[in-house]
Amino acid sequence: MELEFEFFKEWVKKKLKIDLHAYKEKQLHRRIATVMQSAGCSDLRSYAALIEKDEQVRRVFLDYITINVTEFFRNKEIFDEFEAAINEVLIPRFKNIKIWSAACSIGAEPYSVAMIMDRHNIKGAKILATDIDDTILRRAKEARFKDGELKNVTEGELSKYFKKTGSEYFLSEDIKKHVQFKKHDLLLDPYEKNFHAVICRNVTIYFKNEAKNEVYQKINESLEKGGIFFTGATEAIYNPASFGFRKLSTFLYEKV
Ligand SMILES: C[S@@+](CC[C@H](N)C(=O)[O-])C[C@H]1O[C@@H](n2cnc3c(N)ncnc32)[C@H](O)[C@@H]1O
């Protein structure tokens, strides 16, 4: 089975341009086995052939592997800290704030940032939002959300920024227009530079240490000096100095 996984990862890298070697093995193998069986295959070679042939099977595989769970203002107390850092650290330091939400899933994260900008009447901010997954980016651009994804949005902001149609909430153009979406793979693609904040949450937990460290280093290089890196609730960095960061709090790091 090990050899089969090696073959499969090589195949996925070549054909689908995703580097599964960098993801933690145990949970990745478990997920691949589950999604392979649900497609009715009993071995990885026939599953690879089916993925190649059948677009629907390919879609299901990619969705399952990339794990898209998210919500607005995820881990609200931590998001509040980031909001305070925007006001107290970034605004006094930089003009025309440029923020990157990496691995943004359906957009709840970058749109939360756009709402913060609106709350504080911060003009000229640019928010880039990226993900490896094309389908999820299409959904993000539509900006339609379900109840569960909005539980940290206040009643006031729900009626100010969203229009409810059936069971879905559609985000207003005023907020949407501040976010630009683009496909980007954190493991394989070059990183843009000159950001004042990079938000990269709940994705490096799936990467092996080596890959995770490389991502931290590249995020550091894509920030301006004095810019902020905002990590996930389970992604505290133990040795921030080795990546060129100074710890502001458990989930916020400043580029030195
Ligand atoms: C759990 S979601 C996190 C969403 C959001 N950042 C949050 O914290 O709520 C993980 C996202 O990482 C994306 N992802 C997985 N591997 C990636 C990679 N190598 N490069 C960029 N995005 C990736 C997935 O497609 C998924 O949308």
The ligand as a Gaussian input file, in Angstrom:
#p B3LYP/6-31G(d) Opt

LIG

0 1
 C       -9.839000      24.697000       6.391000
 S       -9.774000      25.796000       5.021000
 C       -9.242000      27.288000       5.819000
 C      -10.048000      28.478000       5.385000
 C       -9.751000      29.772000       6.151000
 N       -8.355000      30.142000       6.038000
 C      -10.125000      29.647000       7.609000
 O       -9.246000      29.534000       8.458000
 O      -11.318000      29.637000       7.907000
 C       -8.304000      25.215000       4.218000
 C       -8.177000      25.749000       2.803000
 O       -6.837000      25.497000       2.378000
 C       -6.860000      25.248000       0.996000
 N       -5.602000      24.582000       0.648000
 C       -5.226000      23.298000       0.868000
 N       -3.979000      23.080000       0.405000
 C       -3.549000      24.271000      -0.110000
 C       -2.347000      24.699000      -0.753000
 N       -1.329000      23.857000      -0.949000
 N       -2.264000      25.992000      -1.164000
 C       -3.291000      26.857000      -0.994000
 N       -4.453000      26.514000      -0.403000
 C       -4.585000      25.235000       0.034000
 C       -8.098000      24.416000       0.808000
 O       -8.557000      24.413000      -0.538000
 C       -9.077000      25.058000       1.788000
 O       -9.911000      25.973000       1.154000

